Amino acid sequence: MKPVSISVRLTAWYAGVSALGFITFGVVMWFVLARSMISWKDRTLQMRASRVEQVLNGSSTGNVKALNHRLEDVVEVLPEGEWIHIVKADGRVLYPSNVPPAVSGIQSACKTALYRDHVVQRERFRELCHPVTYAGEQAFLLVPSPLSEDRILLRIFTLGLYRMVPILLLVASTGGYLLSRRALAPVDIVIAEAKAITADDLSKRLTLSAADDQLRRLGVEWNSLLSRIEKAMIRISQFTADASHELRSPVAFIRATAEYHLGDPDLTEDLKDTFRAIVDESCMITDLLENLLLLAGTEAVESGSPQMVPVDVDALVTELALRFAPGLSAQHQQLHIQTPDPPLPMLRMNAGHLRRVLTTVLENASKYTPKAGCIHVTYAVQHSLQISIADTGIGIAAEHLDRIFDRFFRVDQVRTGMKEGVGLGLPIAKQLMEQYHGTISVVSQLQKGTCVTLTFPAALLHGSVSAMQLER
């Protein structure tokens, strides 16, 4: 299963904590409300019992009729006073003489004030049982009150909780997600800035946040790492350039010496073969040194360099075709170049760089195409200029396509039968294309051929506004 993002995980945690908080709050408030209603009910019953006790305590012990009359006056003004009655310990009702059916079954005996719940005819009552003196006799005052309204209120509160918790949870989840996205927005900015930093320009640094938080400390450490990498890259490039420059002279001397001795008519064939091998290896080493210098960037041309001039692509391809003609003829290979109609726009770039890229691709096409094979050069002009060079060669395996632009990488020599080259042609071609914001892509199938497509952006097309800005 694909791992979820940090925003989703933060939202899930926030929603879970919020849900637990809402549920806990609702349960606690339910019990608080229930307890508060019972306490309020008990205080109400106590006040009603106190009013009745005042009448009982202020009456004579002999006149029961007068006592009942005074009790009736008090009971009439009390809410739910019709439920109040006085009983003996054996359950005999002393007051009133007509007991309502709802409480007729309630019989109680309590030594002290006692609150309890009763169910009479499916209706729940809260009752206060209090010992009193009625006309000189020990009796018990029963002050009940129905709990139906309290239960309805609790039910409404519970239903409200059931309805509100999902709504609050949805609001909390939405708010949590928006907050997480807002909190992680600086991280997205850091990611975008980090993506913009490439090996071609390590001078860029991340923007540091004003607050002294983890994000700022991350930016500081990242910038420090970039500084160390930049210094290491500069040292490596400088070393490569210095080593290449220093090796040029001895290699040139070795080559010149070998070529000089090849002109000696007294040399045996074995010695001539030896000197020819020395010349060939010297040539290959010279090409390698030139490639290393180019990769090191010591001879890179900036995009605004005066060396950027309009280049006739069709004429350059035709020139290269004439150069490759003898080799292609020796291999019985055919080179077909599309005739552009209308004429191709000129490219404003360094002519040497374009020549180097096209030469590399054409050399590879010829090298890896068997005898009697074909090479096709086609053009496409839309918002950009595309040059496609397709061959009917041996092709490249799918597992090697991702590595052909790696420096010094070469496909299995046993399979290809090739020994020339050191694996720097395509990496240099890609570096040159990227220098002009172009791309180089390869599509290939084993034993069916390879197609290399060079895409030059509209900014390089001669005469466009972007090209003029690039030139300036």
N, C-alpha and C positions, 0 to 999 in steps of 0.2 A: 504494500500500500504506500502511495506517495506521501511523504511527510508533509504536514500542514505548515503554513507559514506562521511566523511569529505573531502577526496581527491576529490570526484566527485563534492561536493558542492563548494569547492574552485576553481576547474576547471571551473564550470559553472559561478561562479561570475567573474573569470578572463576573461573567454571568452566573457561574457556579457559586461564587462567594455571595453575590447579590441574592440569588435564590435562597441560599441557606439563611442569609440575614432576614429576608422578607418572611420566610416561613417561621423562623424563630421569633421574630417580632410579632407575627400574627398569632402564634400559639400563646406567647406570653400575654399579649393584650387580651386574648380570649379569656384566659384564666383571670386576669386582672379585672376585666369587665364582669365576669361571672361572680367573682368574689366581692366586687364593689356593689353589685346589685343585691347580693345576699346580705351584706353588711347594712346597706341602706334599708332593706326590707326588715332586718332585725331592729334597727333603730326606730323605724316606723311602728312596728309591733310594740316596742317598749314604751313609746309615747302613748299609744292607745291604751295599753295596760295601765299606765300611770294615771290616766284620766279616770279609768274605772276604779282604780284603787283609792283615789281621792274621795270618790262618792262612798265607797264601802267604809273607809276609815272615818268618814264624817257622819255616818248614820247611826241611829240607835239600834240596839240589838234585837228589840222586840217587834218593831213595826216592819214586817216583811213587805206589806203592800206598799207602804210609803217608799221603802228602799227600792222596790222594783220600779215604782213610778219615776224616781230620780234616775235610776239606771237607764230607763227608756229614753228620758230626755237627753242623756249623754250619748247613748248609742245612736240616736237618730241623726246627730250632727257629725258623728265620726264616719269617715269613709269605710265601707265594708263593715260597719258596726253591726249589721244584722247577723254577722258570723260569730260575734262574741257571745260566749256563754260560760256559765259557772256550773261545775259538776262536783259531785261527791266522789270520794275514792272508789266507791262501788259502782260508779258510772251513772248514778241517778242525777238527772238534770235539775238544778235549782233555779237557774235563770237561763233563758226565758222559758215560759211554759210551753210555747210552740217552737220546737227546734227545727231549723231548715233541714230538708232531706240531705243536703250536701255534707252536713257535719253530724248528722244523727248517729253515725257509727263511730265517731271519735270519742274514745274514753281514755282518760289519762290520770296518772297520779305521779306527782313530782315533788320532791322535797325542797328543791331550789328552782330558780328560774331556768327553764330548759327550752332550747330551740330545736325543732325537729321537723322533718318533712313527712307528709302523709299523702297518700293517694286515695281519693274518694270518688267513686264513680268515674274512673279514668282521668280525673283532674287532680293535679298535684297542688298541694297546699304547703305553705311554710307556717308553722304554728309555734306560738309562745305559750308554754305552760308555766303558770306562776301560782304558788300557794298564797291563798288569801283567807280572810275571815268574813263569812257571809252570815249576817244576822246571828253572830255569836258562834257559828259552826265553822269548823275547819273545812275548807273547800279548795277547789283549784280553778283558777281563771284561765280559760282557753281563748287566745286571741289568734285566729287563723287569717291567712290572706292567700288568695290563689296566685300561683306562679306562672300562669298562662302568658301574661304580657311579657314577663321577664324571658320566658322561653322563646317567644316570638322575636324579641329584640336580639337575643343571642343567635337565633337562626338567621335573622337578617344580617347580623354582623359576620357570621360564618360564610354566608353566601357572598357577601361583599368581598371577603378575603379570597374566596375561590375565584372570583371574577377579576379582582385587582392584581393578584400576584402574577398571573401570566402577562397582564398588560405592563406592570412595572418591570417584569423580567425582560420583556421585549424592548421597552424603552432603555433599560440598563444595558442590554446587549448591543443595541444600536449605538448608544452613547459610548459604550466601551470600545466598540470597533472604531468609531470616529476618533476617539481620543488616542487609541493605539496607532492609528494611521497618522494622526497629527504628531504624536510623540516620535514615530519612526521616520517622519519626513526628513529630518536632518540626515538620517542614515542613507536614505535614497539619494540625497544630494552628494554625500560622500562617495557612494557607489558610482554615480554618474561622473564625478570628477576623477575617480580612480580609473574608470574605463577610458577616459580621455588621455591618460598617461600611457605612452607607448615607448618602445625601446628606441624609437627615432628621436624622441624628445623627453628626456628624463628631468628636465629643468622645472617642470610644473610641480606645484605642491598643492596639498589639500587646504581648503579654507577652514580655519579653526573657529570653533564656536566661542562666543564671548564668555559663556558660563564655564566655571572650572568643574566640569563633570567628566564622566567616563568617555563621552564622545570627543571632548577636547583632548583628553589624554591619548585616546586612540589615534587622533589626527596627528598629534605630536610624534608619537612613535612611528606612525606610517611615514611622515615626512622625513624623520631621521633615517628610516630604512631606505627611502628613495635617495637620500643624499649619499648613503654608503654605496648603493647600487650604481648611482651615477658616477661616483669617483672610480669604482671598480671598472665600469664600462669604458671610461676615459683612459684609464691605465692600460686596459686590454687593447683598445683601438690604437693607442699610441705605440704600444709595444709591437703590435702587428705591423703598423706602418713603418716603424724604425727598422724592424727585422727585415721587412720586404725591401726597403731602400738599401740596407746594408748588403743584402744578398744579391742585389742586381749586378753589381760590378763583378764579383767573383764568378757568377754564373755566365755573364757575358764573356769574361776572359776564357772560361773553360770552353764555351761554344766557339769562340774565335780561334782558339788554339786547335781544336779538333778540326774545324773547317780548313785551317791552314795546312794541317798535315794531310788532309784528304787530297790536297793538290800535289802531293809528292808522288811522282810516277814510280818510284822504287818500292812503294809499300806493297806488302803482300795482301792478298784478298782478306785474310783473317784480320789483319790490322785495319784494313779499310772498313770491314764490317764493325769492328770495335769502335772506330771513330764515328761511323755513322750512328751507332747506338748512342754514343755520347752526345752527338748533335741533337738527335731526337729527344733524348731525356732533358737536355739543356733547354730546348724549345718548350717542352712541357712544363719545366720548372719556371721558365720565364712567364708563361701564361698563368701559372698558379700564383706567382708573385703579383702580377697585375691584378688578378682577381682578388687577392687578399687586400691589396691597396684600395680597391674599389669598395670592398665590403667594410673596410675600416673607416671609410668615409673621407679619406684624405683628399680624394679627387672628386667628391660629390659636388654637383652644381646646384646652387640654390634656385628655387623656382623663379626668382626675379633676376637671374643672371643675364648679362648681355649675350651669353652664348645661346639663349633661346631665340630661335629664328624660325620663320615659316619653312616647313619641310614638305616637299611634294611626296606623299606616301606612295603613290602609284609608281613614280619615277624611281624611288628608292628600292621598291620591291623588284622592279624590272632590272635595276642594276645588280641586285643581289642574285637574281636568277641567272644573269650572264656569268657572274662569278662562280656559281655552283654548277654551271652547265657541264664543264668537263667531268667533274665527279659523278654527276647524275648520268651522263652518257656512258661512262665506264661501267656503271651498275645497271644500265638499260632501264633507268627510272625516268618517268615522265613528270614534268612540273606544269600544271595547268593554272594559269592566273586569270581570274575573272576580269573582264574588261568593264571598268566602272562606267555607268551611264545613269545620271549625268556624272561629270568628273568629280572626283573626291575632293572634299575641302582639305586645305593644307593644315598641318598640325604645328602649333607654335610650341616647340620644345627643343631640347638639345639634340642636334642631328646625330651626334655620336652615340647618345643613349638609345635613340630609336633604332639605329643601325645595330647596336649590340643586342638589343632584345630580339629583333627579327632574325639576326644571324644565328643566335642561340636556338631559336625554335626551328628554323629551317635546317640547321645542322642536325639536330636531334631527329627531325622527320626523315632526313636522308639516311642517317646512321642506322636507325631502327626499322627501316623499310627494306625488305628483301629485294633481290633483283626483279626487274620487270614490274616493280610497284609504281604507285601513282601518288603524287602530292598535289593537293588542291588548295589554292589561296583564293578566298572569297571576302567580299566587303559587305558591310551593312551600315547605313547611315540613317539614324532616326534622331533621338536627342543626344546621341553620342556616336562615335565612330568605332565600329567593331571590325577587327581583322581576324579571320579564322583560317588556320592552317591545319588541314586534315590529311592524314596519310593512311595507307593500307598496310601498315607495318605490323609488328608482332604484338603491339598493345602493352598495356600495363595492368597488372593484377589489381583487383579492388583493394587488397590489404596494403598495397604500396602507394596508392593515390594520395593518401594523406601525408606521405613522407617525402614525396618527390621534391618538395621545396625546402627540405632540410639541408643544411650545409653538409657537404661531403657524403651525402647519402647516394648510393648507387644500387640499382636493381641487381639481383644475382647475376654475376658475370658468367657463370656456367650456363645459365639458361639463355642469356642474350648473346654470348660469344664475343662480347665487346670488352676491350681492355683500355680504350682511350678515355681520357677525362678523369677528373677527380671529384665530380659531383658538386660543382659550384656554378654551372651555367644557369640552371633554372632559379636557384636562390638569388643570383645577381639580377636576372631578368625580373623577378618578382619585386626585388628591392627598388629597381629603377622604375617599374610601373607604379609602385606605391608612392614614390617620390613625387610623381605627377598626379596623384590621387586616382590613378587608373587601376585596373584589375587584370589578372591573368588567371584563367580557369582551364581545367583539363578534364576532358571526358574520354574514357578509353575502355576497350574491351579486348581481352586476350585474343590474339590471332585475327582480329577484325580491324584494328587500327586505333589511332588516337587523333583527337581534335583539340587543338589549343586555340583559345579565343582570347584576343587582346582587346580590352575595352578602354577607350580613351574618352574622358568626360567632355561635355560640351564646352567647358572652360578652356580647353586646349584648341578648339576649332578656330582657325585663323579668321579674324574679322568679328568674332562674337564679343559682346561687352565683357563677359567674364574673362576672356583671353586678354583683352586690353588691360583690365585690372591686374591680372596675373603678371603681365609683362611689366607694368609699372611697379 
